[in-house]
């Protein structure tokens, strides 16, 4: 009985640790998702700028046209880099979400073991209170 109670105590401590790890994993996943959202916004704004400058037709001379083309090329390079950043951020967000899910499964498994141990202890306590060889109460 004492071993079961010690096991329950260890399981409860482990569950607290796993709950803490789960909260930390959820925080990391939230930060990764926020970073992804920021990068997606930046990518959209960059794409809008590229589209807007590609449609411009207000160049007065060849020099204006050349500067506009250089600027547009630089925007497109930034757009490509942002796309790569978005892909990396998406992978990081997916990995963080997977870690959070694994942390929750780990915590839930310990919780289930703790509940089962608690139920075993309760059954043992209930069985210990029944006197052995007692006669049933007689009706009068």
DOKOL-877262 format. One record per residue (C-alpha): residue number from 1; x, y, z. Coordinates in steps of 0.001 Angstrom, whole numbers. Layout:
DOKOL-877262
     i        c1        c2        c3
   NUM         X         Y         Z
...
***
This chain:
DOKOL-877262
     i        c1        c2        c3
     1         0         0         0
     2      2810      2371       896
     3      4499      1675     -2444
     4      1277      2542     -4274
     5       996      5847     -2414
     6      4609      6695     -3210
     7      3970      5822     -6845
     8       932      8104     -6861
     9      2973     10913     -5327
    10      5682     10477     -8011
    11      3058     10391    -10770
    12      1446     13592     -9473
    13      4836     15330     -9443
    14      5559     14062    -12943
    15      2182     15289    -14152
    16      2947     18769    -12814
    17      6276     18763    -14650
    18      4663     17575    -17866
    19      1952     20243    -17531
    20      4681     22863    -17228
    21      6431     21470    -20309
    22      3089     21546    -22145
    23      2536     25213    -21246
    24      6026     26066    -22435
    25      5484     24166    -25691
    26      2166     25959    -26225
    27      3903     29299    -25658
    28      6568     28428    -28207
    29      3909     27324    -30676
    30      2042     30597    -30179
    31      5192     32631    -30761
    32      5990     30612    -33890
    33      2461     31158    -35223
    34      2703     34901    -34514
    35      6036     35071    -36354
    36      4500     33224    -39300
    37      1556     35633    -39393
    38      3929     38623    -39373
    39      5946     37197    -42233
    40      2832     36387    -44234
    41      1669     39976    -43800
    42      5069     41238    -44915
    43      4960     38917    -47917
    44      1535     40220    -48886
    45      2631     43854    -48561
    46      5733     43142    -50646
    47      3633     41435    -53320
    48      1289     44429    -53372
    49      4245     46787    -53823
    50      5654     44667    -56633
    51      2295     44616    -58365
    52      1869     48369    -57946
    53      5315     49240    -59288
    54      5016     46784    -62179
    55      1926     48655    -63390
    56      3517     52120    -63207
    57      3900     53936    -66490
    58      4922     57400    -65339
    59      8603     57349    -66340
    60      9661     60639    -67930
    61     12917     59402    -69388
    62     15127     56348    -69694
    63     16802     57126    -66370
    64     13447     57045    -64576
    65     12603     53789    -66280
    66     15969     52308    -65285
    67     15589     53374    -61623
    68     12066     51989    -61561
    69     13308     48685    -63006
    70     16165     48447    -60464
    71     13736     49202    -57631
    72     11280     46602    -58936
    73     14053     43994    -59223
    74     15059     44695    -55611
    75     11444     44359    -54456
    76     11189     41031    -56274
    77     14392     39821    -54600
    78     12936     40830    -51233
    79      9702     39048    -52123
    80     11608     35862    -52915
    81     13552     36105    -49645
    82     10333     36717    -47711
    83      8780     33652    -49358
    84     11706     31550    -48150
    85     11377     33062    -44664
    86      7667     32215    -44666
    87      8406     28607    -45599
    88     10937     28299    -42754
    89      8548     29967    -40300
    90      5734     27624    -41365
    91      7975     24600    -40794
    92      8988     25965    -37379
    93      5340     26624    -36468
    94      4359     23101    -37528
    95      7221     21616    -35485
    96      6259     23697    -32439
    97      2622     22601    -32778
    98      3746     18971    -32993
    99      5858     19424    -29844
   100      2889     20943    -28027
   101       699     18018    -29072
   102      3341     15529    -27925
   103      3663     17335    -24593
   104      -114     17142    -24109
   105      -168     13413    -24926
   106      2673     12841    -22461
   107       882     14788    -19724
   108     -2393     12976    -20401
   109      -675      9576    -20216
   110       772     10393    -16791
   111     -2616     11700    -15657
   112     -4267      8437    -16722
   113     -1680      6408    -14799
   114     -2183      8601    -11725
   115     -5965      8176    -11893
   116     -5600      4400    -12250
   117     -3239      4297     -9277
   118     -5625      6427     -7214
   119     -8475      4077     -8058
   120     -6358      1050     -7068
   121     -5562      2692     -3731
   122     -9247      3480     -3176
   123    -10215      -135     -3908
   124     -7530     -1392     -1535
   125     -8715      1011      1175
   126    -12315      -100       668
   127    -11334     -3766       817
   128     -9340     -3168      4007
   129    -12368     -1737      5826
   130    -14481     -4857      5311
   131    -13957     -7119      8338
   132    -13044    -10651      7484
   133    -15339    -13362      8775
   134    -17975    -10931     10010
   135    -21487    -12196     10231
   136    -24156    -10421      8328
   137    -26483     -8359     10479
   138    -29530    -10348     11556
   139    -32984     -9002     11065
   140    -35157     -8767     14125
***
